[in-house]
Amino acid sequence: MQTWNLLSQIDKSELARDHSRCSKFVCTSYQIDPRNYRVGHCLTDCTCSELLVDNEAVIAALSKPGVVPLLNMGLGLSLEELKIDVVESESVPYIAISHVRK
């Protein structure tokens, strides 16, 4: 319930997007070029480390029939203790977040 409350408070207004290169089969407006993408932080002098997901654990879960890999965010007493675990699930309720932006 806390997650639902938090998500309900997020500004979901749309940014202006250029759809001139989109087709009836694919929207290219939301694609990110990983060669030019830079991770953004709220503060320019931020010293926090990147929070990474174990891609091998996600791939392992996806290779199992009927299993969905869920990302479980574990909160600690500080930001340094924040971590993401991959949980293999067949029936755990979850909330899907498709896009994250500032």
C-alpha positions as CSV (number, residue, x, y, z in Angstrom):
1,M,0.0,0.0,0.0
2,Q,2.9,2.4,0.7
3,T,4.2,1.9,-2.8
4,W,0.8,2.6,-4.3
5,N,0.6,5.8,-2.3
6,L,4.0,6.9,-3.4
7,L,3.3,6.2,-7.0
8,S,0.1,8.2,-6.8
9,Q,2.1,11.3,-5.9
10,I,4.5,11.2,-8.9
11,D,4.0,13.8,-11.6
12,K,2.9,11.8,-14.6
13,S,2.4,14.7,-17.0
14,E,3.8,14.0,-20.5
15,L,6.9,15.7,-21.9
16,A,6.7,16.9,-25.5
17,R,8.0,14.1,-27.8
18,D,9.1,14.1,-31.4
19,H,7.2,11.3,-33.2
20,S,8.4,12.2,-36.7
21,R,10.5,9.1,-37.0
22,C,7.8,6.7,-35.7
23,S,5.9,4.3,-37.8
24,K,2.7,2.4,-37.4
25,F,4.8,-0.5,-36.1
26,V,7.2,1.2,-33.6
27,C,7.4,4.4,-31.6
28,T,11.0,5.7,-31.6
29,S,10.2,8.7,-29.4
30,Y,10.9,6.9,-26.1
31,Q,14.1,5.1,-27.2
32,I,17.4,5.9,-25.5
33,D,20.7,5.8,-27.2
34,P,22.9,4.0,-24.6
35,R,26.1,5.4,-26.2
36,N,25.0,9.0,-25.4
37,Y,22.8,8.5,-22.3
38,R,24.2,9.8,-19.0
39,V,22.7,8.9,-15.6
40,G,21.3,12.0,-14.0
41,H,21.3,12.9,-10.3
42,C,19.4,15.6,-8.4
43,L,22.6,17.1,-7.1
44,T,25.6,18.0,-9.2
45,D,28.0,17.0,-6.3
46,C,26.3,13.7,-5.7
47,T,28.7,10.9,-4.5
48,C,26.3,8.0,-4.4
49,S,27.1,4.9,-6.4
50,E,25.0,3.4,-9.2
51,L,22.3,1.0,-8.1
52,L,22.6,-2.0,-10.4
53,V,20.4,-5.0,-11.1
54,D,21.9,-8.5,-11.4
55,N,21.1,-9.1,-15.1
56,E,22.2,-12.7,-14.9
57,A,19.6,-13.4,-12.2
58,V,16.9,-11.7,-14.4
59,I,18.0,-13.8,-17.5
60,A,18.0,-17.0,-15.3
61,A,14.5,-16.3,-14.1
62,L,13.2,-15.5,-17.7
63,S,14.6,-18.9,-18.9
64,K,12.2,-20.7,-16.5
65,P,8.7,-21.5,-17.7
66,G,6.0,-19.5,-15.8
67,V,8.5,-17.5,-13.8
68,V,8.5,-13.7,-13.8
69,P,11.6,-11.9,-12.4
70,L,10.5,-9.2,-9.9
71,L,12.8,-6.5,-8.6
72,N,12.5,-6.1,-4.9
73,M,13.9,-2.8,-3.6
74,G,15.4,-3.3,-0.1
75,L,15.6,-0.1,2.0
76,G,18.2,0.3,4.7
77,L,18.9,3.0,7.3
78,S,20.7,5.0,4.7
79,L,21.0,5.4,0.9
80,E,24.2,3.4,0.9
81,E,22.2,0.4,2.2
82,L,19.7,0.6,-0.7
83,K,19.8,-2.5,-2.9
84,I,17.8,-4.3,-5.5
85,D,17.2,-8.1,-5.4
86,V,15.8,-10.2,-8.2
87,V,13.0,-12.4,-6.9
88,E,11.7,-15.3,-9.0
89,S,7.9,-15.3,-8.8
90,E,5.1,-17.4,-10.1
91,S,2.3,-15.8,-8.1
92,V,3.6,-12.8,-6.1
93,P,1.5,-9.6,-6.5
94,Y,3.5,-6.8,-7.9
95,I,3.3,-3.3,-9.4
96,A,4.9,-2.7,-12.8
97,I,6.7,0.6,-13.4
98,S,7.4,1.0,-17.1
99,H,9.3,4.3,-17.2
100,V,11.3,6.3,-14.7
101,R,12.2,9.9,-15.4
102,K,13.0,13.1,-13.5
